[in-house]
Amino acid sequence: MRVTHPGGWPLVDAPVAPAWTGPALGPTDARLAADGIELHGDTATPSWQGGPLDLGFTMHLLYPSAGTAPGDVPAGTPCKNDQTRGRIGDRPRRAHALH
């Protein structure tokens, strides 16, 4: 079989893999051990168990300089920096041309 690039020239063969004599992840395991990182069967398992998200706490963690998160805010309350001067639904709609 001959494999070519979409431009038409032939692709070169990949170099031969170097011989490896030792544990498959030996260098990686050594580097992780030196950094005090231990991998096991549950390493990639998330600690979240599907409970409800505390959005106020989450926003406080993501944006600590914004101050404490407000409590209940009624729907439709405009933001302090809202440029629309009202709710999104209050803006006039543009007519769309059909082609």
GUVEX-211667 format. One record per atom (N, C-alpha, C): residue number from 1; residue in one letter; x, y, z. Coordinates in pm, 1 decimal. Layout:
% GUVEX-211667
[r NUM, "A", [X, Y, Z]] ...
//
This chain:
% GUVEX-211667
[r 1, "M", [83.7, -115.6, 0.0]] [r 1, "M", [0.0, 0.0, 0.0]] [r 1, "M", [89.6, 123.9, 0.0]] [r 2, "R", [49.0, 223.0, -73.1]] [r 2, "R", [125.2, 347.5, -81.7]] [r 2, "R", [38.5, 460.4, -25.5]] [r 3, "V", [89.9, 533.2, 73.8]] [r 3, "V", [15.9, 641.2, 137.9]] [r 3, "V", [77.8, 772.6, 94.0]] [r 4, "T", [-8.2, 864.4, 49.7]] [r 4, "T", [41.0, 995.1, 4.7]] [r 4, "T", [-29.6, 1105.9, 80.1]] [r 5, "H", [34.9, 1219.5, 83.9]] [r 5, "H", [-20.4, 1342.5, 140.1]] [r 5, "H", [-128.7, 1392.1, 45.0]] [r 6, "P", [-230.0, 1467.3, 93.3]] [r 6, "P", [-330.5, 1520.0, 0.9]] [r 6, "P", [-270.0, 1599.6, -115.4]] [r 7, "G", [-149.6, 1652.9, -96.0]] [r 7, "G", [-82.4, 1725.8, -203.8]] [r 7, "G", [-21.6, 1633.4, -308.4]] [r 8, "G", [-18.2, 1502.8, -281.6]] [r 8, "G", [29.0, 1406.6, -379.7]] [r 8, "G", [164.7, 1346.1, -351.2]] [r 9, "W", [247.0, 1405.3, -264.6]] [r 9, "W", [378.9, 1347.5, -241.1]] [r 9, "W", [369.0, 1234.5, -138.9]] [r 10, "P", [457.8, 1135.6, -148.7]] [r 10, "P", [451.5, 1020.2, -57.2]] [r 10, "P", [493.0, 1059.6, 84.6]] [r 11, "L", [425.5, 998.1, 182.1]] [r 11, "L", [462.1, 1019.9, 322.2]] [r 11, "L", [581.9, 932.7, 355.9]] [r 12, "V", [671.8, 987.4, 434.5]] [r 12, "V", [790.3, 910.4, 473.7]] [r 12, "V", [753.8, 816.6, 587.7]] [r 13, "D", [825.9, 706.4, 598.0]] [r 13, "D", [802.4, 610.6, 704.5]] [r 13, "D", [840.4, 671.3, 839.4]] [r 14, "A", [768.4, 632.6, 941.9]] [r 14, "A", [800.1, 677.0, 1077.2]] [r 14, "A", [928.4, 609.4, 1122.4]] [r 15, "P", [1008.2, 676.5, 1204.5]] [r 15, "P", [1130.9, 612.0, 1253.3]] [r 15, "P", [1097.2, 494.9, 1345.1]] [r 16, "V", [1188.9, 404.0, 1355.2]] [r 16, "V", [1171.5, 286.6, 1440.6]] [r 16, "V", [1172.9, 332.7, 1585.9]] [r 17, "A", [1080.7, 278.7, 1666.0]] [r 17, "A", [1073.7, 314.7, 1807.7]] [r 17, "A", [1199.0, 265.8, 1879.3]] [r 18, "P", [1250.6, 342.9, 1973.8]] [r 18, "P", [1370.1, 299.3, 2046.9]] [r 18, "P", [1337.9, 178.7, 2134.9]] [r 19, "A", [1437.9, 97.1, 2159.5]] [r 19, "A", [1420.9, -19.7, 2246.4]] [r 19, "A", [1404.8, 28.3, 2390.6]] [r 20, "W", [1316.2, -33.4, 2463.4]] [r 20, "W", [1291.3, 6.4, 2601.8]] [r 20, "W", [1312.3, -114.5, 2690.0]] [r 21, "T", [1395.3, -99.7, 2792.7]] [r 21, "T", [1421.3, -209.1, 2885.4]] [r 21, "T", [1392.5, -161.5, 3026.4]] [r 22, "G", [1278.1, -183.1, 3074.2]] [r 22, "G", [1242.1, -139.2, 3209.6]] [r 22, "G", [1091.6, -124.8, 3220.0]] [r 23, "P", [1045.7, -78.2, 3334.6]] [r 23, "P", [901.4, -59.7, 3349.3]] [r 23, "P", [849.8, 38.4, 3243.3]] [r 24, "A", [730.7, 11.9, 3195.1]] [r 24, "A", [675.6, 93.6, 3086.8]] [r 24, "A", [666.8, 241.3, 3124.1]] [r 25, "L", [631.3, 272.8, 3245.7]] [r 25, "L", [619.9, 412.2, 3288.3]] [r 25, "L", [725.8, 447.9, 3392.1]] [r 26, "G", [838.8, 383.1, 3385.6]] [r 26, "G", [944.0, 404.9, 3485.2]] [r 26, "G", [980.4, 551.1, 3506.6]] [r 27, "P", [1018.1, 626.7, 3402.5]] [r 27, "P", [1054.7, 767.3, 3423.3]] [r 27, "P", [938.2, 851.1, 3476.2]] [r 28, "T", [819.3, 824.4, 3427.8]] [r 28, "T", [702.5, 899.4, 3475.3]] [r 28, "T", [673.4, 866.9, 3620.7]] [r 29, "D", [676.0, 739.3, 3656.5]] [r 29, "D", [652.3, 700.0, 3795.4]] [r 29, "D", [755.4, 762.2, 3888.4]] [r 30, "A", [880.4, 765.3, 3846.6]] [r 30, "A", [985.9, 824.3, 3929.7]] [r 30, "A", [961.7, 973.8, 3950.5]] [r 31, "R", [922.0, 1044.4, 3845.1]] [r 31, "R", [897.0, 1188.8, 3856.2]] [r 31, "R", [777.1, 1215.8, 3947.7]] [r 32, "L", [669.8, 1136.5, 3934.6]] [r 32, "L", [553.0, 1153.4, 4020.4]] [r 32, "L", [587.4, 1124.5, 4166.6]] [r 33, "A", [665.0, 1018.0, 4190.5]] [r 33, "A", [704.9, 983.0, 4327.7]] [r 33, "A", [790.8, 1093.2, 4388.4]] [r 34, "A", [878.8, 1153.5, 4309.4]] [r 34, "A", [963.1, 1261.6, 4359.5]] [r 34, "A", [879.8, 1383.1, 4398.6]] [r 35, "D", [767.0, 1403.4, 4329.7]] [r 35, "D", [678.4, 1516.3, 4360.2]] [r 35, "D", [573.6, 1481.4, 4465.6]] [r 36, "G", [576.9, 1356.6, 4516.2]] [r 36, "G", [482.8, 1315.2, 4618.8]] [r 36, "G", [343.3, 1286.3, 4566.6]] [r 37, "I", [331.4, 1255.4, 4438.3]] [r 37, "I", [201.4, 1227.2, 4377.6]] [r 37, "I", [184.5, 1076.9, 4365.4]] [r 38, "E", [73.6, 1027.2, 4420.8]] [r 38, "E", [45.9, 883.8, 4415.7]] [r 38, "E", [-78.8, 860.8, 4331.2]] [r 39, "L", [-67.1, 778.4, 4229.2]] [r 39, "L", [-179.9, 745.3, 4143.5]] [r 39, "L", [-235.6, 609.6, 4184.1]] [r 40, "H", [-367.5, 599.0, 4182.7]] [r 40, "H", [-432.9, 472.0, 4213.2]] [r 40, "H", [-561.2, 463.4, 4132.8]] [r 41, "G", [-638.7, 360.4, 4152.7]] [r 41, "G", [-757.8, 335.9, 4072.5]] [r 41, "G", [-863.7, 444.1, 4080.3]] [r 42, "D", [-869.6, 519.6, 4189.3]] [r 42, "D", [-971.0, 623.4, 4205.1]] [r 42, "D", [-916.9, 764.1, 4182.4]] [r 43, "T", [-797.7, 776.9, 4127.5]] [r 43, "T", [-737.9, 908.7, 4108.0]] [r 43, "T", [-824.5, 998.2, 4019.6]] [r 44, "A", [-881.3, 943.8, 3915.1]] [r 44, "A", [-960.2, 1024.7, 3823.0]] [r 44, "A", [-1107.5, 1032.9, 3862.0]] [r 45, "T", [-1147.4, 974.1, 3974.3]] [r 45, "T", [-1286.1, 978.8, 4017.3]] [r 45, "T", [-1313.0, 1113.3, 4083.7]] [r 46, "P", [-1412.5, 1188.3, 4036.5]] [r 46, "P", [-1440.8, 1318.4, 4097.7]] [r 46, "P", [-1495.9, 1301.3, 4238.8]] [r 47, "S", [-1473.4, 1401.2, 4322.4]] [r 47, "S", [-1522.6, 1393.5, 4459.3]] [r 47, "S", [-1666.9, 1440.7, 4469.5]] [r 48, "W", [-1720.1, 1506.8, 4366.4]] [r 48, "W", [-1858.8, 1552.4, 4368.6]] [r 48, "W", [-1950.2, 1433.2, 4350.2]] [r 49, "Q", [-2048.8, 1417.4, 4435.3]] [r 49, "Q", [-2137.7, 1302.3, 4431.1]] [r 49, "Q", [-2273.5, 1332.9, 4369.3]] [r 50, "G", [-2287.2, 1447.1, 4302.4]] [r 50, "G", [-2411.5, 1479.6, 4233.9]] [r 50, "G", [-2507.1, 1562.4, 4315.7]] [r 51, "G", [-2463.5, 1614.2, 4429.5]] [r 51, "G", [-2550.4, 1697.3, 4512.7]] [r 51, "G", [-2576.5, 1832.5, 4448.6]] [r 52, "P", [-2667.6, 1911.5, 4507.1]] [r 52, "P", [-2699.3, 2042.2, 4449.0]] [r 52, "P", [-2579.6, 2137.4, 4456.3]] [r 53, "L", [-2570.8, 2222.1, 4357.1]] [r 53, "L", [-2462.0, 2318.7, 4348.9]] [r 53, "L", [-2499.1, 2444.3, 4426.5]] [r 54, "D", [-2412.7, 2487.9, 4516.0]] [r 54, "D", [-2432.1, 2613.4, 4588.5]] [r 54, "D", [-2373.3, 2723.9, 4502.3]] [r 55, "L", [-2457.2, 2785.9, 4418.0]] [r 55, "L", [-2409.1, 2882.0, 4320.0]] [r 55, "L", [-2345.8, 3004.2, 4385.9]] [r 56, "G", [-2404.3, 3053.2, 4494.1]] [r 56, "G", [-2347.5, 3169.3, 4563.4]] [r 56, "G", [-2206.2, 3141.5, 4611.9]] [r 57, "F", [-2184.9, 3025.1, 4672.0]] [r 57, "F", [-2052.7, 2987.3, 4720.2]] [r 57, "F", [-1956.4, 2970.6, 4603.1]] [r 58, "T", [-2004.2, 2909.6, 4494.5]] [r 58, "T", [-1920.1, 2889.3, 4376.6]] [r 58, "T", [-1875.7, 3021.9, 4317.7]] [r 59, "M", [-1968.3, 3116.6, 4304.9]] [r 59, "M", [-1933.4, 3248.5, 4250.6]] [r 59, "M", [-1836.0, 3320.5, 4343.1]] [r 60, "H", [-1854.8, 3304.5, 4474.5]] [r 60, "H", [-1762.0, 3366.7, 4568.9]] [r 60, "H", [-1620.9, 3310.8, 4551.8]] [r 61, "L", [-1610.0, 3179.4, 4524.0]] [r 61, "L", [-1478.9, 3119.5, 4501.8]] [r 61, "L", [-1416.5, 3166.9, 4370.7]] [r 62, "L", [-1499.3, 3179.0, 4266.0]] [r 62, "L", [-1447.5, 3219.6, 4136.2]] [r 62, "L", [-1416.8, 3368.3, 4129.1]] [r 63, "Y", [-1496.0, 3449.9, 4198.5]] [r 63, "Y", [-1480.5, 3596.0, 4192.5]] [r 63, "Y", [-1477.8, 3653.8, 4333.1]] [r 64, "P", [-1372.0, 3625.2, 4410.1]] [r 64, "P", [-1369.2, 3670.6, 4549.4]] [r 64, "P", [-1365.5, 3822.5, 4562.8]] [r 65, "S", [-1312.0, 3894.8, 4465.0]] [r 65, "S", [-1302.8, 4040.5, 4476.4]] [r 65, "S", [-1437.2, 4108.8, 4454.4]] [r 66, "A", [-1538.1, 4034.6, 4408.3]] [r 66, "A", [-1669.1, 4093.8, 4384.0]] [r 66, "A", [-1747.6, 4109.7, 4514.0]] [r 67, "G", [-1695.9, 4063.8, 4625.3]] [r 67, "G", [-1766.5, 4073.4, 4752.5]] [r 67, "G", [-1855.0, 3952.9, 4772.5]] [r 68, "T", [-1938.3, 3961.6, 4871.1]] [r 68, "T", [-2026.7, 3848.9, 4899.4]] [r 68, "T", [-2137.0, 3843.3, 4796.6]] [r 69, "A", [-2179.8, 3725.4, 4767.5]] [r 69, "A", [-2286.0, 3705.5, 4668.9]] [r 69, "A", [-2418.3, 3750.2, 4729.0]] [r 70, "P", [-2502.9, 3819.0, 4650.2]] [r 70, "P", [-2631.6, 3861.7, 4702.8]] [r 70, "P", [-2722.0, 3741.4, 4727.5]] [r 71, "G", [-2825.3, 3763.4, 4809.0]] [r 71, "G", [-2921.5, 3657.3, 4834.7]] [r 71, "G", [-3015.2, 3643.4, 4716.4]] [r 72, "D", [-3143.9, 3629.5, 4745.7]] [r 72, "D", [-3241.9, 3614.4, 4638.8]] [r 72, "D", [-3258.7, 3746.2, 4564.5]] [r 73, "V", [-3252.3, 3740.4, 4432.2]] [r 73, "V", [-3272.3, 3857.3, 4347.3]] [r 73, "V", [-3390.2, 3827.6, 4256.9]] [r 74, "P", [-3491.7, 3915.9, 4254.9]] [r 74, "P", [-3607.5, 3888.0, 4170.9]] [r 74, "P", [-3569.8, 3879.6, 4023.3]] [r 75, "A", [-3639.1, 3794.0, 3950.7]] [r 75, "A", [-3616.1, 3781.5, 3807.3]] [r 75, "A", [-3645.9, 3914.3, 3739.7]] [r 76, "G", [-3566.1, 3950.4, 3640.5]] [r 76, "G", [-3586.4, 4074.2, 3566.7]] [r 76, "G", [-3516.3, 4193.9, 3627.4]] [r 77, "T", [-3445.3, 4175.8, 3739.5]] [r 77, "T", [-3373.0, 4286.4, 3799.6]] [r 77, "T", [-3255.6, 4322.6, 3710.3]] [r 78, "P", [-3246.7, 4448.3, 3660.8]] [r 78, "P", [-3136.0, 4484.1, 3573.4]] [r 78, "P", [-3004.6, 4490.3, 3650.9]] [r 79, "C", [-2897.2, 4460.2, 3582.6]] [r 79, "C", [-2764.1, 4470.0, 3641.2]] [r 79, "C", [-2727.1, 4616.6, 3657.4]] [r 80, "K", [-2633.6, 4644.9, 3748.0]] [r 80, "K", [-2588.4, 4782.4, 3767.8]] [r 80, "K", [-2525.6, 4839.4, 3641.5]] [r 81, "N", [-2457.9, 4755.5, 3563.9]] [r 81, "N", [-2389.3, 4802.4, 3443.6]] [r 81, "N", [-2465.3, 4764.2, 3317.6]] [r 82, "D", [-2597.0, 4743.2, 3329.1]] [r 82, "D", [-2677.9, 4701.0, 3215.0]] [r 82, "D", [-2693.2, 4817.2, 3117.4]] [r 83, "Q", [-2648.6, 4799.7, 2995.5]] [r 83, "Q", [-2654.7, 4904.8, 2894.3]] [r 83, "Q", [-2790.5, 4911.4, 2825.1]] [r 84, "T", [-2876.6, 4812.4, 2849.8]] [r 84, "T", [-3005.4, 4811.5, 2779.9]] [r 84, "T", [-3109.1, 4894.1, 2853.4]] [r 85, "R", [-3079.4, 4937.4, 2975.3]] [r 85, "R", [-3171.6, 5015.2, 3058.5]] [r 85, "R", [-3304.4, 4943.4, 3077.5]] [r 86, "G", [-3298.7, 4820.4, 3105.4]] [r 86, "G", [-3419.2, 4741.8, 3129.0]] [r 86, "G", [-3390.8, 4595.6, 3107.4]] [r 87, "R", [-3493.5, 4520.1, 3101.2]] [r 87, "R", [-3475.5, 4377.5, 3078.8]] [r 87, "R", [-3452.3, 4351.0, 2931.1]] [r 88, "I", [-3397.2, 4236.3, 2903.4]] [r 88, "I", [-3367.5, 4200.0, 2764.8]] [r 88, "I", [-3495.1, 4198.1, 2682.7]] [r 89, "G", [-3605.7, 4149.7, 2738.6]] [r 89, "G", [-3730.8, 4142.3, 2665.6]] [r 89, "G", [-3790.1, 4278.5, 2632.9]] [r 90, "D", [-3742.9, 4386.5, 2698.2]] [r 90, "D", [-3796.4, 4520.1, 2674.6]] [r 90, "D", [-3735.5, 4587.2, 2552.6]] [r 91, "R", [-3629.3, 4532.0, 2497.5]] [r 91, "R", [-3563.4, 4595.0, 2382.9]] [r 91, "R", [-3647.4, 4577.9, 2257.2]] [r 92, "P", [-3651.0, 4679.4, 2171.7]] [r 92, "P", [-3725.5, 4661.9, 2046.3]] [r 92, "P", [-3657.7, 4557.5, 1959.7]] [r 93, "R", [-3737.7, 4481.2, 1890.7]] [r 93, "R", [-3684.5, 4375.6, 1805.3]] [r 93, "R", [-3669.6, 4428.8, 1664.2]] [r 94, "R", [-3566.6, 4383.9, 1595.2]] [r 94, "R", [-3544.8, 4421.3, 1456.6]] [r 94, "R", [-3618.3, 4322.6, 1365.6]] [r 95, "A", [-3671.3, 4374.6, 1259.0]] [r 95, "A", [-3735.4, 4286.9, 1161.5]] [r 95, "A", [-3627.5, 4216.7, 1080.7]] [r 96, "H", [-3643.3, 4088.4, 1061.8]] [r 96, "H", [-3544.6, 4011.5, 986.0]] [r 96, "H", [-3591.4, 3998.5, 841.0]] [r 97, "A", [-3502.8, 4030.2, 750.2]] [r 97, "A", [-3533.8, 4016.1, 607.3]] [r 97, "A", [-3522.9, 3869.6, 568.1]] [r 98, "L", [-3618.8, 3823.2, 492.1]] [r 98, "L", [-3615.2, 3686.7, 442.5]] [r 98, "L", [-3556.1, 3687.6, 302.4]] [r 99, "H", [-3464.8, 3598.8, 277.0]] [r 99, "H", [-3402.9, 3591.0, 144.5]] [r 99, "H", [-3454.9, 3474.7, 69.4]] 
//
